[in-house]
């Protein structure tokens, strides 16, 4: 049933407070010279009267839609709904709506998604790009969230340092032979994470990288090489570029009878929703998506304001380009067998009278 309450307009708010419509308009839009006390009174009265600003009217007055576009590579990946939620929250806090487009893992579809959002008249876009996506021709301000090593990146998690933290942590547990599990050789994010892990492990550590999708790799003889074979060869940790790959590694190891973390440690990235509830729970790196979203949306809105009414796209740069990641230590990692045995010996010796 439709509400019988009449829509409140600026005139009703002005009449309730005994001020002009122009004063009300300036107070609600943040323009003009209106005292902070009066602004607060006007906004309170507007809320009490149920005033809802007309997006169509604002578009006619300002030439802007009040809507941002968000283009995601593949919303089926559980990481990207988290990003979408953070961006939407930051945009709404700034008074903007968000239209979300999904590329479904295809470069061509991501380009089509960008074009569709432009046709819808968005004021600007946040894009999490796939490698090969053309962004330079977009005729509105665009904020890029990918990796600090990506040309034109606006803001992102510090993937290299996140990897370095993982490597340093595994090295501190005594791991000297580590398998790095990746999927896409061309991904800046994955390469940064893997490079950081190698850096943190140090030159004394032996690493092997598996660029795989099925957690199996063909060896030189054309045979299939499983993770249990790597454990038998002395590898004691598996550092994956995402929690999805870490879970796959964890499942494969357990299927082969390898105890985690007693015989092999497993780490991931992104702290996805399942990471804390699998057995054992995954050690992982967590992104501060709220901070990243605030920085990206804030930079985008400044660029929109700077572009003015001519719609000319300008570079979108955030206050900082790299947001630190946090290491979340859980049950999927532990000391190597040798270090664990030595630690028990030391503890026993300390307790011996």
C-alpha positions, 0 to 999 in steps of 0.5 A: 500500500502506498504511503498517505504521507505527502512528500516533503519538499524544500519549501516545507522545511523552510517554512518549518524553520522560518528560513528561505528555500535557498538557505535550506538548499545550501545547507543540504548540499553543503554549499553557500554560507550557512552557519553550522548550527543552522545546518544541523537544525535544517538537516534534523528537521529534514530528517524528521519531516521525511525529506528524501532528495530527488536524484533526478533533480540533483542530476538536472541541477549539477549535471551529475547522476550521483552514481558510481560504477564498480567493475569486478573481474568475477563476482563468483570469487568470494573475495569480490563480494567483500570488495563490493560491500566495502565500496558500496559502504564508502560510496553511500557514506559520501551520498552516492549510489553504486552500480555493479558490473561483473566481467565473469572472468572475461577481458571482453566482458569487462570492457563491455561492463565499463561501456555499459556503465558509461552509457548509464551516466555514472560520474566515475568508476572503481575498477578491479581490472583483469590484465589486458583490460583497456582503461585509458579510453574511459571518459570519466574518472576511474579509480583502480584497485589492483596492485601497487605495481600496476600502472595507474593504480590508485590504491591497493593492499601492499601485496609484496609486504603481505607476502614478505610477512608470510615468508618471514613467519614460515622461516621463523617456524623453521621451514627451509623448503617451501612450495609456492602455489599460484595460478596466473603467471601474468597477475601483478597481484600474484607475482607481488605476493610470491615475490614478497614470500621469497623475499621473506623466506630469504636466500637460505630457503629452497622454493618451488613454484607451482602455477597450477589450477588442479594442485598437480603439475606435470614433471619432466617425464610427463608424470603427474606430481602430487603434493605428497611427493613434494612432502616426501622430497622434504618440502614442509610448507605450502604458501598459496596466493589465495585462500581458495588455493590454500584450501585446495592444497590443504584438501589434497594433503589431507587426502594423501594422509599428510597431517597439517600442520605436523607434517606440512604447513599451509598459508593463504591470502585474503582471509575469506569467509571459510578460512576460520572454520576449515580444519585446521583453520587457515593462517592467512593475510587479511586486507583492510578492505574498509580502508582501501575502499575509503581511499579509493572512493575519496580519491575518485570523488575528488577527481570528479569534483576536479573534472568539473562539468566538462567530463574530462577524465583526470588521474585518480590518485589516493593519499597513499597507494599501499595499505598494510596487510595483517597476518592472521595466524591459525592452526594450519601452520606450525614448526617443522618436525625437527624444530618441534622436536628440538623445542620439546627437548629444550623444554624437557631439559629446562624442567629437569632438576 
